[in-house]
Amino acid sequence: MYDPREKKLADLLVNYSTNVQKGENVLIEAFDVPDVFVKLLVRSVRARGGNPFVSIKSNTVLRELYHGGSDEQIAFSGDYEAFRMEHMQAYIGVRGTQNITEMSDVSAEDMKRYQTLWSQKVHSNIRVPKTKWVVLRWPSPSMAQQAGMSTEAFENFYFDVCTLDYPKMGKAQKALMERLGKTDKVHIKGPGATDLHFSVKGIPVLQSCGLRNIPDGEVFTAPVRDSVNGVIEYNTPTLYQGTVFERITLTFRDGKIVEADGDDKARLNEIFDTDEGARYVGEFAMGMNPYINRPMKDILFDEKIAGSLHFTPGNAYDNAFNGNRSAIHWDLVLRQTPECGGGEIWFDGVLIRKDGLFLPEDLTCLNPENLK
């Protein structure tokens, strides 16, 4: 037997997020996910006439592969999976874990090897630009614990967040996309030391409304690569490459991170030294999922927090490309709600969002009470 909420989610991923068509090859990649949900995905793909392919992965096994793997072994793993991905029209990645810090003792050098020789080949170069894809987390006691919730309460929260009315959200995002698309200068103020200026002129603006990430809820673009100047002080804990970082503050000069500070400054700078593009920004986005209102150290959730923004060092997406390439893409989150100190976002001198709420009349439909 299965939970009816699981079937609803599986059908959403197949019918809406990836919109599987007859004859399409669909890779289902499941990390520490119950077999019953993988089976529901397989059945849903078949019901649409697609061809399901399944890759079952374990984070503890992956840790062993990353930990001290040779260049040859890691690179061949990347080549093998890249060949498979080239033959897929859609990808569904369901990522669970029993331990959120499973990769914490994998060295920065080993993680860099994985990112550049394996992950970038498969995901950055093929999956993201060439397939219909969606990625989501799978709920676990580990996630409930990091969210500070009981397992049952977290599961209820999870399914509310993941199966909300995404088509409704998609319609509401159009006005913000239009405004941002006409904008040149963006100014972000507060909380803390945050005072940041950059241009988005000429960069495409896109929406995320359940078609790429679940949970979803953001409008995004990228800054003109060399236009970023000022300071941003992130106020949301972030788990990246198995390590939790807090109090990250980045100083930019002509687009480049010239100073990076935080509670683990050495590891932080190791990540930003992965390659040249890691010290430039590949994405600027505003989060607006009405059910997500606090961080849980999971980027796929935290970057969608209502009243937040993320300003992302690393690789730019091809469909909002600013010329920046990198093996990393790190969605660092700044919350601007009153309980987090507030803050403002300005487009060409017009105040667009204050203390996490959109002010112009055509954008108030994106405030939490109007999206639930």
CORGI-V596681 format. One line per field, one symbol per residue. ss: DSSP state (2 for helix, 1 for strand, 0 for the rest). phi: phi as a letter, one per 40 degrees, with the letter a starting at -180 (. if undefined). psi: psi as a letter, one per 40 degrees, with the letter a starting at -180 (. if undefined). A space follows every 50 residues. Layout:
# CORGI-V596681
ss = ???
phi = ???
psi = ???
This chain:
# CORGI-V596681
ss = 00022222222222222000000011111110002222222222222000 11111110222222220000222222222222222200011111100000 00000002222222222222222222222201111110002222222000 22222222222200022222220222222220001111100000111110 00000111000011000111100000001111100001110011100011 11100111111000222222220002222011111110100000000022 22001001111111000222000000001100111002220001111001 1111001100222222022220
phi = .bcdcccdcdcccccbcbfcbdgccbcbbbbfbddccccccdccccccgc bcbbbcbbccccdccccgccdcccccdcccccdccdcbcaabbbbbacac bdccbccdcccccccccbccdccccbdccbbcbabacbcadccdcccgbc dcccccddccccbcccdccdcccdcccccccccbcbbbbfcgccabbabb dgcdbbbbbgcbbbcbhabbaacddcccahbbbcbbdbbafgbcbbfcbb bbbfgcccabbicbcccdcccccdaccccbbbababcacccbbacbfbdc cccbddgbbbbbchcccccacbgcbacbabccbbcbcdcbhgibbbbfgb ccbbfgbcbddcbccccdccbc
psi = iihddddddddddddddefhiheihhhhhhhfhidddddddddddddeei hhhhhhihddddddddgeiiddddddddddddddddeieihhhhhiiehe fdedehidddddddddecdddddddcddeeihiihiihiiddddddefii dddddddddddefigdddddddeddddddddeichhhhiiibehghiiie hehihiihfeedihiigihiaiihdeehiaihhifhihhhfehhiifhhh hihfdihehhiaegdddddddeedideeeiheihihifheeheiiffhdd ddeehheiiihhhahiidefheehhieihhghhhhfideeeaiihhhfeh hdhhfehhdideeeeeiddee.
